């Protein structure tokens, strides 16, 4: 079973959207939810069940709202994978 990660100094999100952004640009939402994205990637790598991840990481009970939980899980995991694959490069650009 997954355990909640210890606070790592990054700001924890106050409210997660039901759908993560899907644009090819980092957003304020992404910056506020980096910890969530990394936790999603860790859980996927460990083979955690999506229902457990939804409940623990996204705070959405899949038994109460399975469609919302699955939609949030899928979109946040897709966003996390985009960040890990290519979106992170935008973090390396100098601020103008």
GUTI-146166 format. One record per residue: residue number from 0; residue in three letters; chain; z, x, y of N, C-alpha, C, CB in turn. Coordinates in Angstrom, 2 decimals. Last residue first. Glycine has a CB too. Layout:
N
+-----+-----+----+---------+---------+---------+---------+---------+---------+---------+---------+---------+---------+---------+---------+
|   i |  aa | ch |    n.c3 |    n.c1 |    n.c2 |   ca.c3 |   ca.c1 |   ca.c2 |    c.c3 |    c.c1 |    c.c2 |   cb.c3 |   cb.c1 |   cb.c2 |
+-----+-----+----+---------+---------+---------+---------+---------+---------+---------+---------+---------+---------+---------+---------+
| NUM | Ala |  A |       Z |       X |       Y |       Z |       X |       Y |       Z |       X |       Y |       Z |       X |       Y |
...
+-----+-----+----+---------+---------+---------+---------+---------+---------+---------+---------+---------+---------+---------+---------+
//
This chain:
96
+-----+-----+----+---------+---------+---------+---------+---------+---------+---------+---------+---------+---------+---------+---------+
|   i |  aa | ch |    n.c3 |    n.c1 |    n.c2 |   ca.c3 |   ca.c1 |   ca.c2 |    c.c3 |    c.c1 |    c.c2 |   cb.c3 |   cb.c1 |   cb.c2 |
+-----+-----+----+---------+---------+---------+---------+---------+---------+---------+---------+---------+---------+---------+---------+
|  95 | Unk |  A |  -18.08 |   12.98 |   35.83 |  -18.71 |   13.24 |   37.12 |  -18.04 |   12.50 |   38.24 |  -20.17 |   12.86 |   37.08 |
|  94 | Unk |  A |  -16.82 |   14.72 |   33.09 |  -16.62 |   13.57 |   33.97 |  -17.25 |   13.90 |   35.32 |  -15.10 |   13.21 |   34.11 |
|  93 | Unk |  A |  -18.88 |   16.03 |   30.49 |  -18.03 |   16.22 |   31.66 |  -17.96 |   14.95 |   32.50 |  -18.56 |   17.38 |   32.52 |
|  92 | Unk |  A |  -18.66 |   14.79 |   27.12 |  -19.40 |   14.96 |   28.37 |  -18.46 |   15.18 |   29.54 |  -20.29 |   13.74 |   28.64 |
|  91 | Unk |  A |  -17.19 |   14.13 |   24.95 |  -17.32 |   15.56 |   25.26 |  -18.07 |   15.83 |   26.55 |  -18.01 |   16.26 |   24.14 |
|  90 | Unk |  A |  -17.38 |   11.49 |   24.49 |  -16.08 |   11.99 |   24.92 |  -16.16 |   13.43 |   25.40 |  -15.08 |   11.86 |   23.79 |
|  89 | Unk |  A |  -19.87 |   11.24 |   23.46 |  -19.68 |   10.79 |   24.83 |  -18.32 |   11.21 |   25.38 |  -19.82 |    9.27 |   24.91 |
|  88 | Unk |  A |  -19.51 |   11.96 |   20.85 |  -20.19 |   12.92 |   21.74 |  -20.01 |   12.53 |   23.21 |  -21.70 |   12.99 |   21.40 |
|  87 | Unk |  A |  -18.55 |    9.78 |   19.52 |  -17.58 |   10.77 |   19.97 |  -18.20 |   11.76 |   20.95 |  -17.01 |   11.52 |   18.79 |
|  86 | Unk |  A |  -20.76 |    8.38 |   18.57 |  -20.14 |    7.97 |   19.83 |  -19.17 |    8.98 |   20.39 |  -19.43 |    6.68 |   19.63 |
|  85 | Unk |  A |  -21.47 |    9.34 |   15.99 |  -22.19 |    9.78 |   17.19 |  -21.51 |    9.44 |   18.51 |  -23.54 |    9.17 |   17.18 |
|  84 | Unk |  A |  -19.53 |    8.97 |   13.90 |  -20.86 |    9.54 |   13.65 |  -21.53 |   10.07 |   14.90 |  -21.73 |    8.51 |   13.01 |
|  83 | Unk |  A |  -17.24 |    7.84 |   15.01 |  -17.12 |    9.06 |   14.21 |  -18.46 |    9.75 |   13.99 |  -16.50 |    8.73 |   12.86 |
|  82 | Unk |  A |  -18.33 |    5.59 |   16.27 |  -17.62 |    6.61 |   17.04 |  -17.54 |    7.92 |   16.28 |  -16.21 |    6.12 |   17.40 |
|  81 | Unk |  A |  -19.34 |    4.24 |   14.04 |  -20.25 |    4.67 |   15.10 |  -19.59 |    5.77 |   15.93 |  -20.65 |    3.48 |   16.01 |
|  80 | Unk |  A |  -16.94 |    3.71 |   12.69 |  -17.94 |    4.59 |   12.07 |  -18.95 |    5.10 |   13.10 |  -18.67 |    3.84 |   10.95 |
|  79 | Unk |  A |  -15.74 |    1.97 |   14.53 |  -15.08 |    3.22 |   14.18 |  -16.07 |    4.20 |   13.56 |  -13.91 |    2.96 |   13.22 |
|  78 | Unk |  A |  -17.56 |   -0.14 |   14.40 |  -17.39 |    0.60 |   15.65 |  -16.73 |    1.94 |   15.40 |  -16.56 |   -0.22 |   16.65 |
|  77 | Unk |  A |  -17.14 |   -0.96 |   11.76 |  -18.48 |   -0.51 |   12.18 |  -18.38 |    0.31 |   13.46 |  -19.43 |   -1.72 |   12.40 |
|  76 | Unk |  A |  -14.48 |   -1.74 |   11.97 |  -14.83 |   -0.63 |   11.09 |  -16.21 |   -0.09 |   11.46 |  -14.80 |   -1.07 |    9.61 |
|  75 | Unk |  A |  -14.73 |   -3.87 |   13.76 |  -13.94 |   -2.70 |   14.15 |  -14.23 |   -1.50 |   13.25 |  -12.45 |   -3.03 |   14.10 |
|  74 | Unk |  A |  -16.34 |   -5.65 |   12.29 |  -16.82 |   -5.12 |   13.57 |  -16.03 |   -3.89 |   14.00 |  -16.74 |   -6.20 |   14.65 |
|  73 | Unk |  A |  -14.78 |   -6.15 |    9.94 |  -16.14 |   -5.60 |    9.86 |  -16.58 |   -4.97 |   11.17 |  -17.12 |   -6.69 |    9.46 |
|  72 | Unk |  A |  -12.37 |   -7.22 |   11.07 |  -12.38 |   -6.03 |   10.22 |  -13.76 |   -5.37 |   10.22 |  -11.95 |   -6.38 |    8.79 |
|  71 | Unk |  A |  -13.32 |   -9.49 |   12.40 |  -12.65 |   -8.43 |   13.15 |  -12.66 |   -7.12 |   12.36 |  -11.20 |   -8.83 |   13.50 |
|  70 | Unk |  A |  -14.36 |  -10.92 |   10.20 |  -15.22 |  -10.58 |   11.35 |  -14.62 |   -9.42 |   12.14 |  -15.42 |  -11.82 |   12.26 |
|  69 | Unk |  A |  -12.05 |  -11.26 |    8.65 |  -13.18 |  -10.50 |    8.12 |  -14.10 |  -10.05 |    9.24 |  -13.96 |  -11.34 |    7.10 |
|  68 | Unk |  A |  -10.44 |  -12.82 |   10.37 |   -9.96 |  -11.54 |    9.87 |  -11.13 |  -10.67 |    9.38 |   -8.95 |  -11.75 |    8.73 |
|  67 | Unk |  A |  -12.02 |  -15.11 |   10.70 |  -11.68 |  -14.28 |   11.86 |  -11.26 |  -12.88 |   11.41 |  -10.56 |  -14.94 |   12.70 |
|  66 | Unk |  A |  -12.02 |  -16.02 |    8.03 |  -13.28 |  -15.71 |    8.72 |  -13.03 |  -14.80 |    9.92 |  -13.97 |  -16.99 |    9.18 |
|  65 | Unk |  A |   -9.25 |  -16.42 |    7.37 |  -10.07 |  -15.43 |    6.67 |  -11.36 |  -15.07 |    7.39 |  -10.41 |  -15.95 |    5.31 |
|  64 | Unk |  A |   -6.47 |  -17.07 |    8.51 |   -7.77 |  -17.18 |    9.18 |   -8.74 |  -16.16 |    8.58 |   -7.63 |  -16.96 |   10.71 |
|  63 | Unk |  A |   -4.36 |  -16.84 |    6.66 |   -4.35 |  -17.91 |    7.66 |   -5.72 |  -18.14 |    8.29 |   -3.33 |  -17.59 |    8.74 |
|  62 | Unk |  A |   -5.01 |  -14.65 |    5.16 |   -4.70 |  -15.89 |    4.45 |   -4.73 |  -17.08 |    5.41 |   -3.32 |  -15.79 |    3.78 |
|  61 | Unk |  A |   -5.30 |  -12.57 |    6.94 |   -6.50 |  -13.11 |    6.30 |   -6.25 |  -14.38 |    5.50 |   -7.09 |  -12.07 |    5.40 |
|  60 | Unk |  A |   -3.80 |  -12.21 |    9.97 |   -3.49 |  -12.60 |    8.59 |   -4.73 |  -13.23 |    7.95 |   -2.29 |  -13.58 |    8.56 |
|  59 | Unk |  A |   -4.06 |   -9.48 |   11.94 |   -4.67 |  -10.77 |   11.69 |   -4.44 |  -11.11 |   10.21 |   -6.21 |  -10.77 |   12.04 |
|  58 | Unk |  A |   -3.48 |   -6.86 |   12.75 |   -2.49 |   -7.93 |   12.95 |   -3.11 |   -9.32 |   12.87 |   -1.80 |   -7.76 |   14.30 |
|  57 | Unk |  A |   -4.98 |   -4.67 |   12.17 |   -5.50 |   -5.58 |   13.18 |   -4.54 |   -6.73 |   13.52 |   -6.82 |   -6.15 |   12.72 |
|  56 | Unk |  A |   -3.34 |   -3.33 |   10.28 |   -3.92 |   -2.61 |   11.42 |   -4.35 |   -3.55 |   12.54 |   -5.12 |   -1.78 |   10.97 |
|  55 | Unk |  A |   -2.35 |   -5.33 |    8.48 |   -1.52 |   -4.24 |    8.99 |   -2.07 |   -3.63 |   10.27 |   -1.39 |   -3.17 |    7.93 |
|  54 | Unk |  A |   -4.44 |   -7.23 |    8.02 |   -3.06 |   -7.66 |    8.28 |   -2.25 |   -6.56 |    8.97 |   -2.37 |   -8.06 |    6.98 |
|  53 | Unk |  A |   -6.68 |   -5.65 |    7.59 |   -6.70 |   -6.69 |    8.61 |   -5.27 |   -7.08 |    9.00 |   -7.47 |   -7.93 |    8.10 |
|  52 | Unk |  A |   -5.83 |   -4.17 |    5.41 |   -6.12 |   -3.49 |    6.68 |   -6.11 |   -4.50 |    7.82 |   -7.48 |   -2.77 |    6.62 |
|  51 | Unk |  A |   -5.66 |   -6.18 |    3.49 |   -4.46 |   -5.42 |    3.84 |   -4.64 |   -4.73 |    5.19 |   -4.14 |   -4.38 |    2.75 |
|  50 | Unk |  A |   -8.32 |   -6.93 |    3.37 |   -7.29 |   -7.91 |    3.74 |   -6.01 |   -7.23 |    4.20 |   -7.00 |   -8.84 |    2.56 |
|  49 | Unk |  A |   -9.69 |   -4.70 |    2.44 |   -9.91 |   -5.14 |    3.82 |   -8.85 |   -6.12 |    4.29 |  -11.28 |   -5.77 |    3.95 |
|  48 | Unk |  A |   -7.85 |   -2.26 |    0.65 |   -8.46 |   -3.59 |    0.67 |   -8.57 |   -4.07 |    2.10 |   -7.63 |   -4.59 |   -0.18 |
|  47 | Unk |  A |   -8.57 |    1.23 |    0.89 |   -7.67 |    0.09 |    1.10 |   -8.45 |   -1.22 |    1.14 |   -6.87 |    0.27 |    2.42 |
|  46 | Unk |  A |   -9.76 |    3.68 |    0.46 |  -10.15 |    2.55 |   -0.38 |   -9.25 |    1.34 |   -0.24 |  -10.18 |    2.98 |   -1.80 |
|  45 | Unk |  A |   -9.38 |    5.78 |    2.12 |   -8.40 |    5.62 |    1.04 |   -8.74 |    4.47 |    0.09 |   -7.04 |    5.40 |    1.62 |
|  44 | Unk |  A |  -11.38 |    5.30 |    3.95 |  -11.46 |    6.50 |    3.12 |  -10.53 |    6.41 |    1.92 |  -11.12 |    7.75 |    3.96 |
|  43 | Unk |  A |  -10.34 |    3.02 |    5.15 |  -11.59 |    2.92 |    4.39 |  -11.73 |    4.12 |    3.45 |  -12.82 |    2.86 |    5.36 |
|  42 | Unk |  A |   -8.08 |    4.13 |    6.42 |   -7.91 |    3.10 |    5.40 |   -9.16 |    2.98 |    4.53 |   -7.58 |    1.75 |    6.05 |
|  41 | Unk |  A |   -9.32 |    5.88 |    8.23 |   -8.40 |    6.39 |    7.21 |   -8.25 |    5.40 |    6.06 |   -7.03 |    6.71 |    7.82 |
|  40 | Unk |  A |  -10.72 |    3.99 |    9.80 |  -11.45 |    5.00 |    9.03 |  -10.58 |    5.59 |    7.92 |  -11.95 |    6.12 |    9.95 |
|  39 | Unk |  A |   -8.55 |    2.59 |   10.93 |   -9.55 |    1.88 |   10.11 |  -10.31 |    2.87 |    9.23 |  -10.54 |    1.10 |   11.02 |
|  38 | Unk |  A |   -7.34 |    4.62 |   12.39 |   -6.61 |    4.01 |   11.28 |   -7.55 |    3.26 |   10.35 |   -5.52 |    3.07 |   11.80 |
|  37 | Unk |  A |   -9.30 |    5.02 |   14.28 |   -9.01 |    6.11 |   13.33 |   -8.22 |    5.58 |   12.14 |   -8.22 |    7.24 |   14.03 |
|  36 | Unk |  A |   -9.23 |    2.51 |   15.62 |  -10.44 |    2.97 |   14.94 |  -10.14 |    4.06 |   13.91 |  -11.46 |    3.49 |   15.96 |
|  35 | Unk |  A |   -6.61 |    2.55 |   16.65 |   -7.02 |    1.51 |   15.69 |   -8.25 |    1.96 |   14.91 |   -7.31 |    0.18 |   16.41 |
|  34 | Unk |  A |   -6.82 |    4.68 |   18.43 |   -5.88 |    4.76 |   17.31 |   -6.24 |    3.74 |   16.23 |   -4.43 |    4.52 |   17.80 |
|  33 | Unk |  A |   -8.68 |    3.66 |   20.28 |   -9.02 |    4.81 |   19.43 |   -8.10 |    4.90 |   18.22 |   -8.94 |    6.10 |   20.24 |
|  32 | Unk |  A |   -8.47 |    1.60 |   22.13 |   -8.28 |    1.30 |   20.71 |   -8.65 |    2.44 |   19.78 |   -9.08 |    0.10 |   20.34 |
|  31 | Unk |  A |   -9.07 |    2.35 |   24.68 |   -7.75 |    1.77 |   24.45 |   -7.45 |    1.60 |   22.96 |   -7.66 |    0.42 |   25.14 |
|  30 | Unk |  A |  -11.72 |    3.13 |   24.34 |  -10.72 |    4.13 |   24.72 |   -9.30 |    3.62 |   24.44 |  -10.88 |    4.50 |   26.20 |
|  29 | Unk |  A |  -12.92 |    0.65 |   23.78 |  -12.92 |    1.73 |   22.79 |  -11.82 |    2.74 |   23.09 |  -14.28 |    2.43 |   22.77 |
|  28 | Unk |  A |  -12.51 |   -0.66 |   26.22 |  -11.92 |   -1.20 |   25.00 |  -11.84 |   -0.11 |   23.92 |  -12.74 |   -2.41 |   24.49 |
|  27 | Unk |  A |  -14.14 |    0.82 |   27.87 |  -12.69 |    0.89 |   28.09 |  -11.96 |    0.37 |   26.85 |  -12.27 |    0.06 |   29.35 |
|  26 | Unk |  A |  -16.70 |    2.21 |   25.72 |  -16.17 |    1.23 |   26.66 |  -14.68 |    1.48 |   26.88 |  -16.41 |   -0.21 |   26.15 |
|  25 | Unk |  A |  -19.52 |    4.21 |   25.09 |  -18.08 |    4.02 |   25.01 |  -17.61 |    3.05 |   26.08 |  -17.36 |    5.36 |   25.14 |
|  24 | Unk |  A |  -22.54 |    2.72 |   24.03 |  -21.82 |    3.42 |   25.09 |  -20.33 |    3.17 |   24.90 |  -22.29 |    2.95 |   26.50 |
|  23 | Unk |  A |  -24.17 |    0.96 |   22.65 |  -24.23 |    2.40 |   22.35 |  -23.58 |    3.24 |   23.45 |  -25.69 |    2.83 |   22.17 |
|  22 | Unk |  A |  -22.28 |   -2.00 |   21.74 |  -23.21 |   -1.27 |   22.59 |  -23.13 |    0.22 |   22.28 |  -22.92 |   -1.52 |   24.10 |
|  21 | Unk |  A |  -20.41 |   -3.53 |   20.52 |  -21.50 |   -3.02 |   19.67 |  -22.56 |   -2.29 |   20.50 |  -22.15 |   -4.17 |   18.90 |
|  20 | Unk |  A |  -16.80 |   -3.94 |   20.44 |  -18.09 |   -3.78 |   21.13 |  -19.16 |   -3.26 |   20.18 |  -17.93 |   -2.83 |   22.34 |
|  19 | Unk |  A |  -15.28 |   -6.10 |   17.95 |  -15.37 |   -4.83 |   18.68 |  -16.72 |   -4.75 |   19.39 |  -15.18 |   -3.61 |   17.71 |
|  18 | Unk |  A |  -13.86 |   -9.25 |   17.99 |  -15.10 |   -8.51 |   17.75 |  -15.08 |   -7.23 |   18.59 |  -16.35 |   -9.38 |   18.09 |
|  17 | Unk |  A |  -11.44 |  -10.15 |   18.70 |  -11.92 |  -10.56 |   17.38 |  -13.18 |   -9.79 |   17.00 |  -12.19 |  -12.05 |   17.36 |
|  16 | Unk |  A |   -9.49 |   -7.54 |   20.25 |  -10.51 |   -8.59 |   20.29 |  -10.90 |   -8.96 |   18.87 |  -11.75 |   -8.14 |   21.11 |
|  15 | Unk |  A |   -6.03 |   -6.94 |   20.35 |   -7.34 |   -6.60 |   19.81 |   -8.26 |   -7.80 |   19.92 |   -7.23 |   -6.13 |   18.35 |
|  14 | Unk |  A |   -3.70 |   -6.01 |   22.67 |   -4.39 |   -7.16 |   22.08 |   -5.76 |   -6.72 |   21.61 |   -4.52 |   -8.33 |   23.10 |
|  13 | Unk |  A |   -2.62 |   -3.53 |   23.14 |   -1.74 |   -4.69 |   23.27 |   -2.38 |   -5.90 |   22.61 |   -1.45 |   -4.97 |   24.75 |
|  12 | Unk |  A |   -2.90 |   -0.44 |   21.35 |   -3.49 |   -1.61 |   22.00 |   -2.49 |   -2.75 |   22.08 |   -4.74 |   -2.07 |   21.24 |
|  11 | Unk |  A |   -1.06 |    2.45 |   22.23 |   -1.35 |    1.44 |   21.23 |   -1.90 |    0.21 |   21.94 |   -0.08 |    1.09 |   20.39 |
|  10 | Unk |  A |   -2.07 |    5.54 |   23.45 |   -1.62 |    4.20 |   23.79 |   -2.02 |    3.22 |   22.69 |   -2.21 |    3.76 |   25.15 |
|   9 | Unk |  A |   -1.00 |    8.36 |   21.61 |   -2.09 |    7.56 |   22.16 |   -1.54 |    6.17 |   22.43 |   -3.31 |    7.52 |   21.18 |
|   8 | Unk |  A |    1.20 |    9.32 |   20.37 |    1.03 |    9.68 |   21.77 |   -0.12 |    8.93 |   22.41 |    0.81 |   11.15 |   21.91 |
|   7 | Unk |  A |    1.39 |    8.30 |   17.84 |    0.92 |    9.67 |   17.99 |    0.75 |   10.11 |   19.42 |   -0.37 |    9.83 |   17.28 |
|   6 | Unk |  A |    3.58 |    6.48 |   15.86 |    2.97 |    6.59 |   17.19 |    2.63 |    8.04 |   17.44 |    3.91 |    6.05 |   18.30 |
|   5 | Unk |  A |    2.72 |    6.40 |   12.40 |    3.66 |    6.69 |   13.47 |    2.91 |    6.79 |   14.79 |    4.45 |    7.99 |   13.19 |
|   4 | Unk |  A |    1.08 |    3.72 |   10.75 |    1.10 |    5.10 |   11.22 |    2.13 |    5.24 |   12.33 |   -0.29 |    5.54 |   11.72 |
|   3 | Unk |  A |    2.29 |    1.66 |    8.19 |    1.95 |    1.78 |    9.61 |    2.08 |    3.24 |   10.02 |    2.86 |    0.86 |   10.48 |
|   2 | Unk |  A |    0.84 |    2.16 |    4.99 |    2.00 |    2.13 |    5.86 |    1.53 |    2.23 |    7.29 |    3.01 |    3.26 |    5.51 |
|   1 | Unk |  A |   -0.74 |    0.46 |    2.27 |   -0.80 |    1.21 |    3.52 |    0.52 |    1.11 |    4.26 |   -1.95 |    0.71 |    4.41 |
|   0 | Unk |  A |    0.00 |    0.83 |   -1.18 |    0.00 |    0.00 |    0.00 |    0.00 |    0.88 |    1.25 |    1.22 |   -0.95 |   -0.01 |
+-----+-----+----+---------+---------+---------+---------+---------+---------+---------+---------+---------+---------+---------+---------+
//
